[in-house]
Amino acid sequence: MTEITSRPAVSDRDDRKSAAIAARNVRPNPGAKVIGSFDFAREVLRSPDFRQAGAGAEHIKLDNPEHVSVFFLDGELHRKRRSQLARYFTPKAIKTRHQAVMRRATDELIAELRRDGQAQLDIMSMRLACDVAAEIVGLTQSDPAALSERIRKTFLTIGTSHDGPAGWLDKARGLWRTMQFFWRDVLPAIRARRVAPKDDVISYCVQEGFSNKAVLIECMTYATAGMLTTREFIVMVAWHLFEQDALRQRFLAGGEEEQLAILEEILRLEPVAAMVHRRAVADFTGPGGETVKAGEVYAIDMRAVNADPAATGACPFAIDPERARRQKIAGSWMSFADGPHRCPGAQVALHETRVFLDALLRVPGIRLATEPQIGWCAPIMGYEVHGAIVTCDKA
Protein backbone atom coordinates (compact mmCIF):
# COMPACT_ATOMS: atom_id res chain seq x y z
CA MET A 1 0.00 0.00 0.00
CA THR A 2 1.34 3.41 -0.99
CA GLU A 3 0.29 6.41 1.04
CA ILE A 4 0.10 9.96 -0.22
CA THR A 5 0.28 12.19 2.81
CA SER A 6 -0.30 15.82 3.59
CA ARG A 7 1.66 17.93 6.07
CA PRO A 8 1.81 16.68 9.67
CA ALA A 9 -1.18 17.69 11.81
CA VAL A 10 -0.84 20.41 14.40
CA SER A 11 -0.71 18.93 17.87
CA ASP A 12 -3.52 20.37 19.98
CA ARG A 13 -6.91 19.52 21.47
CA ASP A 14 -8.51 16.42 19.99
CA ASP A 15 -12.34 16.41 20.14
CA ARG A 16 -12.83 13.27 18.04
CA LYS A 17 -14.79 10.38 19.50
CA SER A 18 -14.57 7.89 16.64
CA ALA A 19 -10.86 8.22 15.85
CA ALA A 20 -9.71 5.16 17.80
CA ILE A 21 -12.21 2.71 16.33
CA ALA A 22 -11.60 4.12 12.85
CA ALA A 23 -7.85 3.65 13.24
CA ARG A 24 -8.45 -0.03 14.05
CA ASN A 25 -10.87 -0.68 11.19
CA VAL A 26 -10.37 1.66 8.23
CA ARG A 27 -8.47 -0.19 5.55
CA PRO A 28 -8.10 0.57 1.84
CA ASN A 29 -8.73 -2.12 -0.73
CA PRO A 30 -5.61 -4.18 -1.52
CA GLY A 31 -3.31 -2.28 -3.85
CA ALA A 32 -5.08 1.06 -3.45
CA LYS A 33 -3.06 4.22 -2.88
CA VAL A 34 -4.34 6.30 0.02
CA ILE A 35 -5.01 10.02 -0.38
CA GLY A 36 -4.85 12.22 2.71
CA SER A 37 -4.50 15.59 0.94
CA PHE A 38 -7.64 17.71 0.74
CA ASP A 39 -6.75 19.34 -2.57
CA PHE A 40 -5.75 16.08 -4.25
CA ALA A 41 -8.88 14.31 -2.99
CA ARG A 42 -11.10 17.09 -4.31
CA GLU A 43 -9.49 16.92 -7.74
CA VAL A 44 -9.87 13.15 -7.91
CA LEU A 45 -13.54 13.26 -6.88
CA ARG A 46 -14.33 15.98 -9.40
CA SER A 47 -12.33 14.63 -12.31
CA PRO A 48 -14.04 12.81 -15.23
CA ASP A 49 -10.90 10.66 -15.42
CA PHE A 50 -11.95 8.60 -12.38
CA ARG A 51 -14.73 6.06 -11.85
CA GLN A 52 -16.36 4.48 -8.83
CA ALA A 53 -14.34 1.66 -7.27
CA GLY A 54 -14.78 -0.48 -4.17
CA ALA A 55 -18.12 -1.41 -2.60
CA GLY A 56 -18.53 -4.06 -5.30
CA ALA A 57 -18.26 -1.60 -8.22
CA GLU A 58 -15.87 -3.89 -10.08
CA HIS A 59 -18.59 -6.57 -10.28
CA ILE A 60 -21.32 -4.30 -11.67
CA LYS A 61 -22.40 -4.97 -15.25
CA LEU A 62 -23.48 -1.89 -17.20
CA ASP A 63 -25.13 -3.70 -20.12
CA ASN A 64 -28.52 -2.75 -18.64
CA PRO A 65 -28.06 0.60 -16.82
CA GLU A 66 -31.67 0.63 -15.64
CA HIS A 67 -30.80 -2.23 -13.29
CA VAL A 68 -27.75 -0.46 -11.90
CA SER A 69 -27.96 1.85 -8.91
CA VAL A 70 -27.17 5.49 -9.61
CA PHE A 71 -24.34 4.99 -7.08
CA PHE A 72 -22.45 2.81 -9.58
CA LEU A 73 -23.11 4.80 -12.74
CA ASP A 74 -20.60 7.27 -14.16
CA GLY A 75 -20.37 9.79 -16.94
CA GLU A 76 -23.46 10.69 -18.97
CA LEU A 77 -25.52 7.79 -17.62
CA HIS A 78 -24.93 9.01 -14.08
CA ARG A 79 -25.51 12.67 -14.94
CA LYS A 80 -28.85 11.92 -16.59
CA ARG A 81 -30.18 9.71 -13.77
CA ARG A 82 -28.91 12.05 -11.09
CA SER A 83 -30.46 15.14 -12.70
CA GLN A 84 -33.81 13.39 -12.99
CA LEU A 85 -33.89 12.67 -9.26
CA ALA A 86 -32.24 15.87 -8.02
CA ARG A 87 -35.52 17.72 -7.50
CA TYR A 88 -36.31 15.62 -4.45
CA PHE A 89 -33.24 16.97 -2.62
CA THR A 90 -33.24 20.68 -3.49
CA PRO A 91 -33.36 23.44 -0.84
CA LYS A 92 -36.85 24.27 -2.06
CA ALA A 93 -38.02 20.67 -1.60
CA ILE A 94 -36.54 20.62 1.90
CA LYS A 95 -38.27 23.86 2.86
CA THR A 96 -41.66 23.26 1.25
CA ARG A 97 -42.04 19.50 1.79
CA HIS A 98 -39.46 17.66 3.83
CA GLN A 99 -39.27 19.99 6.84
CA ALA A 100 -42.94 19.28 7.57
CA VAL A 101 -42.10 15.57 7.85
CA MET A 102 -39.04 16.33 9.96
CA ARG A 103 -41.03 18.47 12.39
CA ARG A 104 -43.96 16.06 12.59
CA ALA A 105 -41.69 13.09 13.33
CA THR A 106 -39.68 15.16 15.82
CA ASP A 107 -42.83 16.29 17.64
CA GLU A 108 -43.98 12.68 17.97
CA LEU A 109 -40.61 11.51 19.29
CA ILE A 110 -40.31 14.38 21.78
CA ALA A 111 -43.85 13.75 23.03
CA GLU A 112 -43.01 10.10 23.69
CA LEU A 113 -39.79 11.10 25.44
CA ARG A 114 -41.60 13.54 27.72
CA ARG A 115 -44.31 10.99 28.46
CA ASP A 116 -41.83 8.26 29.45
CA GLY A 117 -39.07 10.43 30.88
CA GLN A 118 -36.37 8.60 28.91
CA ALA A 119 -35.58 7.18 25.48
CA GLN A 120 -32.78 5.53 23.54
CA LEU A 121 -31.25 8.10 21.23
CA ASP A 122 -30.26 5.84 18.34
CA ILE A 123 -33.79 4.41 18.20
CA MET A 124 -35.24 7.92 18.12
CA SER A 125 -32.84 9.02 15.38
CA MET A 126 -33.49 5.90 13.30
CA ARG A 127 -37.24 6.53 13.42
CA LEU A 128 -36.73 10.12 12.36
CA ALA A 129 -34.36 9.24 9.52
CA CYS A 130 -36.66 6.43 8.40
CA ASP A 131 -39.73 8.69 8.30
CA VAL A 132 -37.92 11.37 6.29
CA ALA A 133 -36.20 9.03 3.82
CA ALA A 134 -39.36 6.95 3.36
CA GLU A 135 -41.35 10.08 2.46
CA ILE A 136 -38.75 11.19 -0.11
CA VAL A 137 -38.39 7.75 -1.66
CA GLY A 138 -42.07 6.83 -1.40
CA LEU A 139 -41.86 3.86 0.99
CA THR A 140 -45.00 4.86 2.82
CA GLN A 141 -47.25 1.80 2.46
CA SER A 142 -45.81 -0.24 5.34
CA ASP A 143 -45.22 0.08 9.07
CA PRO A 144 -42.34 2.56 9.63
CA ALA A 145 -40.83 0.70 12.59
CA ALA A 146 -40.79 -2.62 10.73
CA LEU A 147 -39.47 -0.89 7.61
CA SER A 148 -36.49 0.58 9.46
CA GLU A 149 -35.58 -2.79 10.96
CA ARG A 150 -35.79 -4.55 7.60
CA ILE A 151 -33.59 -1.91 5.99
CA ARG A 152 -31.03 -2.18 8.78
CA LYS A 153 -30.81 -5.96 8.44
CA THR A 154 -30.73 -5.83 4.64
CA PHE A 155 -27.91 -3.31 4.63
CA LEU A 156 -25.78 -5.31 7.05
CA THR A 157 -25.57 -8.19 4.56
CA ILE A 158 -23.97 -5.99 1.91
CA GLY A 159 -20.26 -6.51 1.51
CA THR A 160 -19.99 -9.85 3.33
CA SER A 161 -17.17 -11.87 1.83
CA HIS A 162 -16.88 -15.24 3.54
CA ASP A 163 -15.72 -18.22 1.52
CA GLY A 164 -17.28 -21.67 1.24
CA PRO A 165 -20.50 -22.60 3.09
CA ALA A 166 -20.36 -19.46 5.23
CA GLY A 167 -20.33 -17.34 2.07
CA TRP A 168 -23.28 -19.24 0.62
CA LEU A 169 -25.18 -18.71 3.85
CA ASP A 170 -24.39 -14.98 3.72
CA LYS A 171 -25.72 -14.74 0.18
CA ALA A 172 -28.86 -16.69 1.05
CA ARG A 173 -29.48 -14.54 4.10
CA GLY A 174 -28.90 -11.37 2.09
CA LEU A 175 -31.27 -12.51 -0.67
CA TRP A 176 -33.96 -13.41 1.86
CA ARG A 177 -33.71 -10.04 3.59
CA THR A 178 -33.73 -8.17 0.30
CA MET A 179 -36.83 -10.03 -0.84
CA GLN A 180 -38.56 -9.32 2.47
CA PHE A 181 -37.83 -5.62 1.94
CA PHE A 182 -39.16 -5.86 -1.60
CA TRP A 183 -42.37 -7.78 -0.86
CA ARG A 184 -43.33 -5.92 2.31
CA ASP A 185 -42.18 -2.38 1.57
CA VAL A 186 -41.24 -1.71 -2.04
CA LEU A 187 -43.91 -3.65 -3.96
CA PRO A 188 -46.86 -2.19 -1.98
CA ALA A 189 -45.45 1.28 -2.68
CA ILE A 190 -45.08 0.53 -6.41
CA ARG A 191 -48.67 -0.67 -6.62
CA ALA A 192 -49.96 2.38 -4.77
CA ARG A 193 -47.99 4.80 -6.99
CA ARG A 194 -49.32 3.18 -10.15
CA VAL A 195 -52.82 4.04 -8.99
CA ALA A 196 -52.05 7.43 -7.42
CA PRO A 197 -48.60 8.88 -8.21
CA LYS A 198 -46.99 11.29 -5.76
CA ASP A 199 -43.95 13.54 -5.87
CA ASP A 200 -41.37 10.96 -4.80
CA VAL A 201 -38.66 8.70 -6.19
CA ILE A 202 -40.83 5.60 -6.64
CA SER A 203 -43.50 7.57 -8.51
CA TYR A 204 -40.83 8.88 -10.85
CA CYS A 205 -39.48 5.36 -11.44
CA VAL A 206 -42.97 4.01 -12.14
CA GLN A 207 -43.75 6.83 -14.56
CA GLU A 208 -40.46 6.22 -16.39
CA GLY A 209 -41.27 2.53 -16.78
CA PHE A 210 -38.60 1.15 -14.46
CA SER A 211 -38.87 -2.57 -13.77
CA ASN A 212 -39.62 -3.72 -10.23
CA LYS A 213 -35.99 -4.76 -9.89
CA ALA A 214 -34.79 -1.32 -10.93
CA VAL A 215 -37.14 0.36 -8.44
CA LEU A 216 -35.84 -1.95 -5.70
CA ILE A 217 -32.26 -0.96 -6.55
CA GLU A 218 -33.06 2.75 -6.27
CA CYS A 219 -34.85 2.18 -2.96
CA MET A 220 -31.86 0.28 -1.62
CA THR A 221 -29.57 3.13 -2.64
CA TYR A 222 -31.53 6.12 -1.34
CA ALA A 223 -33.34 4.59 1.61
CA THR A 224 -30.53 2.65 3.23
CA ALA A 225 -27.97 5.43 2.86
CA GLY A 226 -30.42 8.11 3.98
CA MET A 227 -31.55 6.22 7.05
CA LEU A 228 -28.49 4.49 8.43
CA THR A 229 -25.81 7.13 8.01
CA THR A 230 -28.08 9.95 9.21
CA ARG A 231 -28.93 7.98 12.34
CA GLU A 232 -25.27 7.75 13.29
CA PHE A 233 -24.66 11.41 12.54
CA ILE A 234 -27.55 12.57 14.75
CA VAL A 235 -26.35 10.57 17.74
CA MET A 236 -22.73 11.63 17.30
CA VAL A 237 -23.66 15.33 17.16
CA ALA A 238 -25.92 14.98 20.19
CA TRP A 239 -23.07 13.35 22.12
CA HIS A 240 -20.78 16.30 21.40
CA LEU A 241 -23.42 18.89 22.28
CA PHE A 242 -24.39 17.18 25.53
CA GLU A 243 -20.76 17.16 26.64
CA GLN A 244 -19.80 20.69 25.58
CA ASP A 245 -21.98 23.23 27.38
CA ALA A 246 -20.67 26.28 25.52
CA LEU A 247 -21.12 24.64 22.13
CA ARG A 248 -24.63 23.50 23.07
CA GLN A 249 -25.62 27.00 24.17
CA ARG A 250 -24.17 28.43 20.98
CA PHE A 251 -26.22 25.93 18.97
CA LEU A 252 -29.45 26.78 20.80
CA ALA A 253 -28.89 30.53 20.55
CA GLY A 254 -27.88 30.46 16.89
CA GLY A 255 -29.99 30.79 13.79
CA GLU A 256 -30.17 28.20 11.04
CA GLU A 257 -26.85 29.23 9.46
CA GLU A 258 -25.00 29.06 12.79
CA GLN A 259 -26.54 25.70 13.68
CA LEU A 260 -25.61 24.22 10.32
CA ALA A 261 -22.03 25.48 10.71
CA ILE A 262 -21.76 23.63 14.04
CA LEU A 263 -23.20 20.44 12.57
CA GLU A 264 -20.87 20.51 9.59
CA GLU A 265 -17.83 21.14 11.75
CA ILE A 266 -18.66 18.13 13.93
CA LEU A 267 -19.22 16.06 10.79
CA ARG A 268 -15.82 17.20 9.50
CA LEU A 269 -14.24 15.52 12.51
CA GLU A 270 -16.60 12.54 12.60
CA PRO A 271 -17.47 11.59 8.99
CA VAL A 272 -19.75 8.56 9.08
CA ALA A 273 -18.27 6.93 5.97
CA ALA A 274 -14.50 6.94 6.32
CA MET A 275 -13.19 5.92 2.92
CA VAL A 276 -14.23 5.90 -0.74
CA HIS A 277 -12.39 4.42 -3.70
CA ARG A 278 -11.88 5.65 -7.26
CA ARG A 279 -10.20 4.03 -10.29
CA ALA A 280 -8.34 6.15 -12.85
CA VAL A 281 -9.43 5.61 -16.46
CA ALA A 282 -6.79 7.97 -17.87
CA ASP A 283 -3.44 9.39 -16.83
CA PHE A 284 -3.88 12.33 -14.50
CA THR A 285 -1.74 14.93 -12.77
CA GLY A 286 -2.84 16.14 -9.33
CA PRO A 287 -2.71 19.73 -8.04
CA GLY A 288 0.55 19.05 -6.25
CA GLY A 289 2.18 17.32 -9.19
CA GLU A 290 0.96 13.84 -8.19
CA THR A 291 1.23 11.42 -11.11
CA VAL A 292 -1.66 9.03 -11.65
CA LYS A 293 -1.65 6.24 -14.22
CA ALA A 294 -4.75 4.78 -15.85
CA GLY A 295 -5.92 1.69 -13.99
CA GLU A 296 -4.62 2.74 -10.58
CA VAL A 297 -7.04 2.66 -7.66
CA TYR A 298 -7.07 5.37 -5.01
CA ALA A 299 -8.64 5.28 -1.56
CA ILE A 300 -9.69 8.69 -0.28
CA ASP A 301 -9.31 8.74 3.50
CA MET A 302 -12.12 11.11 4.49
CA ARG A 303 -10.89 11.48 8.05
CA ALA A 304 -7.37 12.41 6.99
CA VAL A 305 -8.59 14.68 4.20
CA ASN A 306 -10.92 16.54 6.57
CA ALA A 307 -8.03 17.08 8.99
CA ASP A 308 -5.42 18.10 6.43
CA PRO A 309 -3.91 21.23 8.03
CA ALA A 310 -3.14 22.63 4.57
CA ALA A 311 -6.91 23.08 4.22
CA THR A 312 -8.16 23.31 7.81
CA GLY A 313 -5.53 25.58 9.32
CA ALA A 314 -4.34 25.16 12.89
CA CYS A 315 -5.69 22.63 15.40
CA PRO A 316 -7.43 20.37 12.86
CA PHE A 317 -8.82 17.99 15.52
CA ALA A 318 -10.63 20.68 17.53
CA ILE A 319 -14.24 21.69 16.89
CA ASP A 320 -14.26 25.24 15.54
CA PRO A 321 -17.52 26.36 13.87
CA GLU A 322 -15.73 29.38 12.36
CA ARG A 323 -13.20 27.20 10.54
CA ALA A 324 -14.99 26.83 7.21
CA ARG A 325 -15.75 30.54 6.93
CA ARG A 326 -12.20 31.41 7.90
CA GLN A 327 -10.68 28.96 5.42
CA LYS A 328 -13.27 29.83 2.72
CA ILE A 329 -14.20 26.19 2.20
CA ALA A 330 -17.63 24.57 2.02
CA GLY A 331 -18.56 23.65 5.58
CA SER A 332 -19.18 19.97 4.94
CA TRP A 333 -15.59 19.54 3.68
CA MET A 334 -15.39 16.01 2.24
CA SER A 335 -17.84 14.33 4.63
CA PHE A 336 -20.44 14.05 1.85
CA ALA A 337 -17.70 13.47 -0.77
CA ASP A 338 -17.49 15.85 -3.74
CA GLY A 339 -17.95 16.01 -7.48
CA PRO A 340 -20.71 14.21 -9.42
CA HIS A 341 -21.11 11.53 -6.74
CA ARG A 342 -21.46 13.94 -3.82
CA CYS A 343 -24.21 12.68 -1.51
CA PRO A 344 -27.51 14.01 -2.94
CA GLY A 345 -29.18 13.91 0.47
CA ALA A 346 -26.55 15.99 2.28
CA GLN A 347 -28.81 18.95 2.95
CA VAL A 348 -31.67 16.69 3.99
CA ALA A 349 -29.44 14.99 6.57
CA LEU A 350 -28.17 18.30 7.93
CA HIS A 351 -31.62 19.85 8.24
CA GLU A 352 -33.29 16.87 9.89
CA THR A 353 -30.42 16.71 12.36
CA ARG A 354 -30.79 20.43 13.06
CA VAL A 355 -34.57 20.26 13.52
CA PHE A 356 -34.44 17.25 15.81
CA LEU A 357 -31.54 18.34 18.03
CA ASP A 358 -32.88 21.87 18.40
CA ALA A 359 -36.09 20.39 19.81
CA LEU A 360 -34.37 17.68 21.87
CA LEU A 361 -31.95 20.03 23.62
CA ARG A 362 -34.80 22.35 24.67
CA VAL A 363 -36.71 19.60 26.52
CA PRO A 364 -36.91 20.47 30.25
CA GLY A 365 -34.37 18.50 32.28
CA ILE A 366 -32.84 16.81 29.23
CA ARG A 367 -29.54 15.08 29.87
CA LEU A 368 -27.43 12.26 28.51
CA ALA A 369 -27.83 9.57 31.18
CA THR A 370 -25.88 6.83 29.36
CA GLU A 371 -23.17 7.51 26.80
CA PRO A 372 -23.37 5.60 23.52
CA GLN A 373 -21.14 2.68 22.68
CA ILE A 374 -19.17 2.92 19.45
CA GLY A 375 -19.21 0.00 17.06
CA TRP A 376 -18.18 -0.52 13.46
CA CYS A 377 -20.26 -1.08 10.31
CA ALA A 378 -18.10 -2.81 7.69
CA PRO A 379 -20.39 -2.26 4.65
CA ILE A 380 -20.02 1.52 4.85
CA MET A 381 -16.61 1.41 6.56
CA GLY A 382 -17.96 3.70 9.24
CA TYR A 383 -18.80 3.93 12.91
CA GLU A 384 -22.04 3.07 14.69
CA VAL A 385 -23.19 4.71 17.91
CA HIS A 386 -25.84 2.91 19.92
CA GLY A 387 -27.18 2.55 23.43
CA ALA A 388 -27.29 6.24 24.39
CA ILE A 389 -30.07 6.95 26.90
CA VAL A 390 -31.46 10.44 27.37
CA THR A 391 -33.69 11.37 30.31
CA CYS A 392 -35.85 14.41 31.00
CA ASP A 393 -38.57 15.80 33.24
CA LYS A 394 -41.82 13.99 32.56
CA ALA A 395 -44.62 16.07 31.07
Summary of the structure (lengths in Angstrom):
residues: 395
radius of gyration: 20.8
end to end distance: 56.7
largest distance: 63.5
contacts: 1286
relative contact order: 0.20
helix: 57%
strand: 11%
